Amino acid sequence: MKDLRIGVIGLGLRTSLALHAHRPGGGSVVVALCDSDPAVLKSQSARFEAGFLTEDYRELLDRPDLDAVIVNTPDDTHERIAIDCLEAGKAVYLEKPMAITVEGCDAVLRAARRTGTRLYVGHNMRHMGVVRLMREIIRKGVIGEPKTVWVRHFVGYGGDYYFKDWHADRTRTTGLLLQKAAHDLDVIHWLAGGYTTRVNALGDLMVYGDLPRRAPGTPRPDDWLRTYEWPPTARRDLHHVVDVEDVSVMNMRLDNGVIAAYQQCHFSPDYVRNYTVIGTEGRLENFGDGPGDMVKVWNTGPTGYRDDCDIAYKVPLAEGSHGGADAEIIGEFRRFVQEGGATDTSPVAARMSVAAGYMATMSLRDGGMPYDVPPLDPDLAAYFINGQSA
C-alpha cells in the first residue's frame, strides 16, 4: 500500500506527532507544512523535507495530493480548521480537545457526517501502557464491576506548560478543567464504561494569579520548557492573560451509575496521574504512570493497609513520547484512514470528555452548582459508533 500523504497544520509542542507520521516508505509521509509563524515554519521544515510550506492552512486544502491532515493548532482554532479540512475532503487527525465548547464539538461531528470524511481525535492516553493495563484488569473482572473512579492529577510543570502561553487565557481554552482534564475524563469514561451525565465542581486561581506577567506581544523566554523555577511562587514571565483556575476538583455521575471524581493541581512538586478504581470485588491503583511502573490490585479482605497488595502488574516497557502512545496513535490513524474499521479512540468519547469538562467549568464558576451534560444526538452518535458509516 502506498504511503499516506499528510499535511501538518501547527508545528508547536505536538510536532512529535508529525515526526511519528513521517515514515517515508513505512506507511505515511509528511509532504506539506503549515504554521502561522514563518520562523517556526522554516526551522521545522528541515526535519521533514516537505515540498510545500505555507502560513495559511487553506492553501493546504487546495492540494489534490494530500490524503490527510494533522491539526495541532491551539484549542480555540480546532473547530474552524477541522470543519474546513473535512469539507475539503481531507481525513483529519484532530488533536484533543476536539473543541472548547460542546456546541463546537457537535459542529465538527456534524461536518464529518455531512461530508463523509473520516475524523479521528487524538486522545493518545488510550494508547498509554498504564491505561491499557488498567482497562484489561477491569475487563478481566479482577476487581468485579467498577462502581467508582477517583483521579488525582499532580501537574508539577503546570506553571510553565500552562501559564506562560495561550493556555492561561480562558477565551482560548475555556479552562484547564476542559483543556488539561480532557485526557483524564476520557480515561475515566473508558475505564468505567459510561459517560458523564451530571457534574459539579469547585476551583480557584490560587498561585499564578498574582505572579509577574509578560507584556502583550512579548515572546516566551527561549528556555521556557527547559528551565523551571521552584517554588511555584518564584515563577516569572507568565502570559499577559491569566484567568484560568490552577486548582480544581469535580464530581461526576455517569450514565451507568458510576460515581467519579477528578482533582487537578498545577503547583505540585511532582508530575503524575494517580487512578483508583473500586469495583464490587476489589480495587486497583497505579503507582507511577509510565513504562515499568506498577498497578496494584487488592481483592481480598477486609484488612488494614497492605502495601504488598494481592496482585501487582508492571506497566509494559515502551519507548518514545508519552510512553510510546504517540507512535501507536499515529499508526491507528494511518490504518483508519486507509482501511476504516474500529479504533480505540472515539469521536463520541472525545465529545463527551469536552462536554463533561465544559459543564464542570460552568459549575466551578457558578459556585459549584450542579450542571447536566447535554446529550449527543443519538443519530449522530450512531454514525460514529458504526465506524463513520451510514
N, C-alpha and C positions, 0 to 999 in steps of 0.2 A: 504494500500500500504506500502511495506517495506521501511525502511529508505534508502535514497540515501547515498551511501558510498563515502566520499570525502577525497581527499588528498590535502594538502595545501603546496604550494611552496612559501617561503618567509614569514618571521614572524616579519616584521618590523612594521611601523606605521599603516598599514592596517590590522593588526591581528584582529581588531574589526570585520571585515567581517567573518573571520573564526569562531569567537565566536558566531556570529549570525547563522552560518551554523551548529554549534554543538548543535543539539537538539535531543538527543537520544530518540527514540520513538515519536518524533514530526515531522518527515519527512526527516531529514538528520543527519548524524553523521560523525564527522571528525575522521578518523581512521589511517591517516598517515601524517607525518610532514616532511618538508624538509627546511633546511636553511644552507647556506654556513658557518655560524658562529656556531661552536659547543657549545659555551656558551649560545647563544640565543636559540638554539635548545633545550638545556637541561632545561633552565629556563622556556620556554614556554610550554614544553611538559606536565607539571603537570596540566595545565589549560584544557587539552583535554582528558587525559588518552588514548592517541593514542597508538596503539600497534606497530607501525612501525616508526622509526626515521632514517633519512639519511641526509648526507650533499650533496648528488648527486641526483638531481631530476630525472635522468634517471632510477634510481633504483625504483622510484615510478611507472614508466610507465610499468615496467615488472610485476606488480602485477595484477592478474586477478580479485581480489576482489574490485578494485577501479572502481566506476562508473564515477567519475568526478574529476576535478582538479581545484582549485582556484589558479591563478597565481598572486602573489602580489610582484613580484620582481622589481628591478629598470628598468626604461623605456627602456634602451638600450638592455635589455635581452628579452623583450616581444616577439619579432618576432621569435627568435630561439626556445624559450621554448614553445610558443604556437603551432608552427608548429610541434614540436616533440610530444607534447601531442595529437594533432589532428591525427597525423599519427599513434599513438599508440591506437587510438580508444577511447580516454578519452574525454568526454564532457568537455569543457573549459569555465570557468569564467575568463576572462582576464581583469584585472584592467586597467582603462584608463591611458594614451592614448594607443591605440592599438599598435602603434609603433612610432618611432621617425622620420620616413620618409614616404612619400607617397608610395614609392616602397615597403617598409616593410609592410605597411597595406595591399597592394594588394596581397603580397605573403601570408599573413595569410588568407585572404579571399579565395584565390585560393586553399590553402591547405584544408580549411574547405569544399569547394565544391568537391574537388577531392576525399576526404576520406569519405564524407557524415557524418562526425562527427559534433555534434552540437557546435556552437560557440556563446558565449554571452559576450558582452563587458560592463564593469561596469561603465556606466555613471549614477551614483546614483542620480545626481541632477534632473533627470526626475521623481524621486520619492519624491523630496522635496516639502513640502506643498506650499511654495511660488510660485514655478514654476508651479505646477499643478493648483493652483488657477489662476494665470495669464493666463495660457492656456485656462482654462474654460471660463474666462471672454471674451477672444478673440473669442473662438468658438461660444459663445452665441451672438456675434455681437454687444456687448455693446459699442465698440469703432469703429464699422464699419470694413472696410477691412484694415489690417495692411499695412502701407506704409514705416515706418522707425522704427528702433530699435536702442536704444543707451544704452550701458552698461558701467558703471564705477565700477572698482573693486579696492577697497582700501584694501591692504594686510598689515595689521598692524604688523603681525608677520613674514613678508617676510624675514627679515634679519636673523631670527632664523630658520624658516622652510626650506628656500630655498637657503641660502648662507652658511650654516655650514656643508653641506654634498654634495653628488654627484649631486644634482640638479643644483649646480652652475657651473658645467662643461658641456659645450655645446656638447662635444662628447658623453655625457650620456643622453642628453635631446633634442638636437638641440637648444632649448631656452625656456624661460618661456612663450613666446608668443605662444608656442605649448603646453608645459607641463602643465602650470597652466591654460592657457586660453582654453584648450580643452573642459573643462566643459561648459564655458560660450558660446563658439562658437556653441556647440551642442544645448544649450538652445536657442540661437538666431535662429538657423535653425528651431527648433521645434516650437517656437512661431510664426515665420514668415512664416512657411510653404514652405520653399525653401532652396536651398543650394548655398553657395558662389561660384561664377564663376571668380571673379576678385578682387584683393586686392592691397592696397599699405599701407606702414607702416613706422613709424619713431620710434626711441628709442635710449636709451643710458644706459651706466653703470655710473650713476651719483654719487652714495653714497658709494656703497660697494666695489668699485674697489681698493681703497687705504687703507682699514682698515686692522688691523693685522690678519694674517692667521696662521693656524697651519702648522707645518711641515708635509710633506708627511708621511703617516703611523701613524700619531698621532690620537688617538681616540677622538671623540667628548666629551666635558665635560659631566659628569654624569647628570647635571641638565639642559641640553641644551634646553629642552622643558618645563621647569618649572620656570626658571628664565630668565627674558627678560630685556635687557639693554635699557635705554632710555636717551637721544635721540638716533636715529639710528646711529649717528656717534660715539657713545660710545661702539658699539658692538665690540667684540673681538672673537678670536678663529674661524674665518671663514675657510672654506675649502681651501686647498692649491691651488686649481684651481678655480678662479672666472672670468669667461669670458662670462656670460650671462647678458642680459640687466636687470636693476632693474626698469626701467620705459619704457612704450611703448604705442603707440596708433596705431590703424589700422582702415582702412575704407574698406567696403565690398559692392559689388553689388551681389545680389542673382539672381538665375535663373528665379524668378518670378517678377523681377523688384524692389524688396525691397532694400533700401539702409540702411546699418547698420554701426555702429561704436562701437569699443571696446577700453577701456582705462584701463591700469593696472599700479599700483604703489606699490612698495614693501617697502616704507618707510613712509607710512601714520600712524597717531596715532591710527586709528580705523581699524577694520577688518569687512567689509561688502560689499555686492554687491548691486548696485543700477541699476534697469532696468527701462527704459522708452520705451513704445511702443505707437506710434502715428498712429491712423487709420484715415479713411475718416470721422469718426463721433465722434472723441474724443481721449483721451489719458489716459493711465494708468501709474502709478509709484508706486514702492514698497518703504516702509519706514521701514527698517529692513528686514532681510531675514530669520527669524526664526519663530517657532511656537508662535502664539499670536501677531505677528507684523501685519502691515496694508498694504493693497494695495488700493490705492485711484484712482478713475476714475473721470475725468472731461469730460462731454459730452454735455454741454450746453455752450452757449457763443455767440459772443466773449466778454470777460471781462478782467479785470486785474487779478492779482494773487488772488486766493481764497484758503485759507488753508483748509476750510471746505469741499471742493470738492463737487461732485454731488452724488457719491456713495462711501461708504467705506466698504471694505471687510476685515475680520480678517483671518489671516493665521491659519488654524486649529491647535489645540493643538496636540502635539505628544511628545513622549519620545524616548530617545536613540540617538546614534551618528548621526550627520548630520540631525537633526530634524526628526528622525525616518526613514530616507531614506535607511540606510544600512540594516535594518531588512526587509524592503519592497523589496529591490532589490534582496536580497538573496532568499526571498520567491518566487519571479518571476523566478529567475534562477532555483530553485528546480523544480518548476512546468514545466518550459520549457524543462528541461532535461527529466523529467518523462513522460510528456504528449505532448510536442510540442505546436504548435499554436502561435498566435500573442503575441508579447511582446511590452512594451512601449519603451524599448531600441532597438537599431538597429545597427547591424554591419556596414551597409551602412552609417548611420549617423555618427558613430564613425570614419569611414574612412574619411568622408567629413570634420569633425571638425579638424582632423590632417592635412588634405590637405590644409585647409584654414590657419591654424596656421603655417604650414611649409612654404607655399609660402609667407605669411606675414613676416616671419623671413628673408627669402631671400630678400624681398623688403627692409626691415629695414636695412639690411647690404649692400644694394646697393643704399643707398641714397634716398630711398622712391620710387624707380622705380616701376611702376605698374607691377604686375605679374598675369597671368591667372592660374587658378586652374585646374590641369589635371583632365579630366572627368574620371569617373569609367566606365569600360567596361559594356555596357548595359546588356549583357547576365549574367555577374557575379552579377550585381545589382539585376537582376530579380530573381536569385536564392534565395537571402536573403529576398527580398520583398515578395516572395511567402512562407516565413516561413521555408527556407532552405529545400525546397522540389523540386526535379527535375520536 
